[in-house]
Amino acid sequence: MTVMDPFTILGLVSFIPAVVILYFVLGEFDVYFKDNKAFFMIIVGLGLGMVLGFFSLFFDLTDFLMAISVIALIEVVKFFILLQKPFRLKHDSTFYGLAIGTGIGAMITFVYSYTAGVAFIDEDIMLDLPTILFVFLMSYNYTLINAGTGTIIGYGSYRGEFWKYLARGFMVSGLHGLVMTLAWSLQFGMIGTYAMLGIGAIYCTVLMFYIYNEVIPASIPDELKKRVEEMED
């Protein structure tokens, strides 16, 4: 029986939060957007996440100014795409923002896991529960924060308030970036790192509850809700 490479397993772990978001969030509202368009945006997000992930490796992410520069670039990329004509002033841009953000966040974590695997390619690495938990928490943070800000920027595209919601997305992501910077720079060992990742995870969970309960429902026009309800009755 062939045993999977430890870093292949960690790479798969990095996609778990993305699968959960896409299934439980996009899956519940799938009547309000086009499935093929959402799938395309996920693929675009994965491609961008790979490029942005490798690009970010050239920055010292323990330095907040460098980390915030990377965050700004990621948010501007989402903004530029969602500003285009196919998304402007359309309610389903909120869902496509979530899709592209989810893809970006998941792939960035995968890139980090892959890079770590390359660094230890000749080492006999034992895959243990703390390592799996670390990668999962990292993916949970990066996937949810990017999904959340993508949704916020997409909602701004729908409302026609582009810069206002880009600023909101950047503030939300920047605050999380501060937490992540502390996670990578604290000198308290793994306990401190896990603690900061846990704080970041709580922050991202609250953000997604807000997205799910407030932003997404607000992006669906009342007349469309009524039509869907009538079809389901």
Secondary structure by P-SEA (a helix, b strand, c coil): cccccaaaaaaaaaaaaaaaaaacccccccccccaaaaaaaaaaaaaaaaaaaaaacccccccaaaaaaaaaaaaaaaaaaaaccccccccaaaaaaaaaaaaaaaaaaaaaaaaaaaaaccccccccaaaaaaaaaaaaaaaaaaaaaaaaaaaaaaacaaaaaaaaaaaaaaaaaaaaaaaacccccaaaaaaaaaaaaaaaaaaaaaaacccccccccaaaaaaaaaaac
